[in-house]
Amino acid sequence: MESNTYTVLLVDDEEEVTQIIMKKIDWESMGFSVIGSANNGVKALEMVEEFQPDVVMTDIRMPYMDGMELAGRIKAEFPSTKILLFTGFDEFEYAQEAIHLEVEEYVLKPVNASELTRVFTRVKEKLDQEISEKRNVETLQKYYAESLPLLQTNFYSTLIEGRIREEELPKYLSDYQISFSGACYCCLVIHTSTSQVPEEMNPLLLTASVQQQVKERLAQKWQAKSFFYLGNMVLIAQLESENDVSELTDECDRFCRYVRRILDAVVTIGVGRACTSILELAQSYSGAREAVSYRGIYGAARAINIREIVPQEMGKIDTEAESELSNFFRAIRLGSEEEVQETAEKYLKRIASTANSLQQYHIHIMELVSALYRFLANNDIDAKEFSVDVKKLYNRLLEMEPDTIQKWLTDTGLAFREELIRARSSSTKSYIRKAEEYVRNNYADETLSLDFICELLGVSNSYFSTTFKRETGKSFTAYLTDYRMEQASRMLIETNEKSYVIAQNVGYTDSNYFSYVFKRRFGVSPSKYRTEHIKE
């Protein structure tokens, strides 16, 4: 979207009305573009979720979901979207009562071109003002200057580094006036790309703007502590239970898409594991930071939950191992075959050069063996070579020549890498298979929905929706609807049941809505479909 162009969705159950509105206004010259139209509130909400238009202009009286309910849903889920209601005289007072919906304008039918132009001119001015405020350089500089107090920032940084002792904690919290009241906690790492920045925009100011949006849209709801650490913004979110992590992930995913649209900022949010003690936040932060590094695999401008991409409990190398060993394991998780080979070689050269005695070299090998076994356990990798006694493997490595141990470590790393690739693929496909199987067995359940299946599988909506569409080529809602329609079409041909009974049998309590969806899928009503196929 260009900075001065906004998108509009028109909603009316009379298609000719939306066609007239489209033709009455020179949308382009006013700075708008119509992305489409819908003839009922249910379809409109689907389009809002997919396209996130800047403005929705809707009639009040419509089937399945009226304009008032639609406006309420939009304001709850997409609060920045502007809503215009156009109504008849008999509906005007009823519409005005809905002040709490924060509707921008009320337009009386029949629609007048000049009045519509004035309405959209006012809406355009308001949208321009909001965008301008978010991008105003002076405002961004102010946001950047109003960073967290130094002492609090230092405390949070020390906390996620795992350097706060339990006996010191009460004094720190008291002295720095910090309160943690959640039942559990979760670290978020918010990475703003400095390589993908709008023209003429200072990267520091863009980061400050993202920071302010984080405070307004994420930090307040989750009572989060926010600060900068190692070039990224970090949030410590407070949760009521560990189950809230899925909802938190979905909200972070929506936030990433929001700042991409409004500020043109590419933001990736890593979500760590939940913990019940703030002294365990170092592990949560470590997971969140690693999740951000997976953006090369799963894509940027989204939220990535470490529990969903690395389901097993993650450990850390509890040694003073050189950075090369960490780079080796990182290459196994994220790198190419060449990177695995290079990091293995660098690590072995490093331990050879720093070992001033045979005893020190033995210690390095012992640490390597321990780290490899931890990596196997943490990532649920079953390797036959590591099923032997630890001591035997350790002694075997001590007897190897430098070239031999380098080849062994490289081959081992490559084997681990392949196992992780297969495990990630298998995990994703397992979610999809379970969801498809559940639909086949429970499509008649009217409560079956995306939220329900995600709660059943224990994953966030954003992760499941992305992987499901990537694997099947369609959204879960579209898949469920198509499956229900296929079953309905079969029942129409193979049974004599009434349409309303078939509607209930495939999960629709509203027979009129069932007929609408069926006609949209097959192009004819259920009764005509039955007649045509019986003749055939």
C-alpha positions, 0 to 999 in steps of 0.5 A: 500500500502506498503511503497516501492510498487506503483500501476499502471493503463494501458490504451490502446484501444487494449487489447492485448497491455496491456496484453503484457505490463503486461507480459513483466515486473516483476512488483513485483520485481520492486516495482509495482503492476498493479491494472487493465487496461482500453480500453478508457479514460472515463473508465480509469478516472473512475478507477483513481477516484476509485483507485487513482493509483500512475502511469497511463500509457496510449496510446494517440489515444483512443475512447471517450477520448484520452490520452492527454485529460485523462492526463490533467484531471488526472493532474488537479484532482490528481496532484500527479499521474505520467503519462507515454505516449506510442505513435507511431513515428507519434505521438511523436512530438505531444506528446512532445508538451504537456510539460505543462501536466508534463508527466513523460516519453514518450515510443515509440511503439512497447514497448520494455521490457528493455526500459520499465524497465528503464522507471519504474526504473526512475519513482520508484526512483522519487516516492521513493524520494517524499515519503522519503521527506514527511516522512523524520524525519529532514524535519518533525522536521523543519515543526514542529518548523516553527509553526505560530507566537505566537501572531497570534496563540493567536489571532486566538484562542481568536477569535474562543473562541468568546472573541474578541470585535468588537471595538478591532478587527481593532487594533488586525488585524493591530498590528498582520498584519493579513488580512481577505478579503473573502466575508465569512468564514468557520472554519475547525477542522483537527483531526489527530489520535494519536492512529493509527500511523505508527510503529516507527513514532513519533505522533508529527512528523506525526502531523507536516507532516499533518500540512505541507500537509494542508498548501500546499494542502488546506490553499493556495487555500482557503487563510486560516489561520492555527493554533493549538488549543486544540490538533487539527489543525484549519483552517479559510478558506476564501470563495467567497460565502456560496455555496463554502462550498460544494466544500470545503468539497469535497476537504477536503474529498479528502485530508483525503484520500490522507494523509491516502495513502501517510503518513498512517495518519488517519485524520478527518476534521470537516467543520463548517457553513459559516459566513459573519463576522469573529466575528461569527467564534466562532459558525463556530468553534463550529460546526466544532469541533462537526462535528469531534466528529461524526466520531464515526458514519460516520467514520474517515479519511474523511470530515464531514460537520456539515450542512449536518448531523445537517441541522438546525441552531445550538445554544449554551447554553448561560449560565454558565451551568456546563459541565455535562449539555453539556455532557448530550446533547452530549450523546443525540447526540452521546452516548448510552442509558446508557450514556444518563442516566449517564449524566442526573444523574451527572447533577442533582447531580451537581445542587443539590450540588451547589445550596446553596439556593432554589433560586439557585436551581430554577435558575438551573431548569430554565436554564435546561428548556431553554436549553431543548427548545433550543435543541428542536428548534435547532434539529427540534424535535416535542415533545408533552410534550414541547408544553405546556406553558414554565411556566407550565413545569417549575413549574411542575419540581419544584414540582418533587422529586429527583428520579422523576425528574431524571427519567423524564430527562432520559426519555426525553433525550432518547426520544430526542435521538431516534428522532435524530436517526430517523431524521438522517436516514430520512434525508439521505433516503430523499436525496437518494429518491430525487436523484432516482426520478430525475434520473427517470424523467430526465435520457434523459438529457445528462448533468445529472451527480454527480456534477449536482445532488449534486448542485441540492440537495445542498450537497457535493459530498463526503457526497452524494456519501458515503450515496448513495452507502451505501443505494443503494449498487452502486455509483450514476454514476453506478445507472444512467448508469444502469437505462439508459441501462434498459430504452434503452433495453426496447426501443429496444424491444418495438419500431422500433427506430434506435440505435442512436435515442434511444441513444439520448433518454437515454442521450447519444449524442455519439452513439458509446459510447452508444453502448460500454456502452450497450455491457459492460452492456448486453454482446451484441450490441444493434442491436443484443440484439434487434434481439435476443429478438424479436426472443424470 
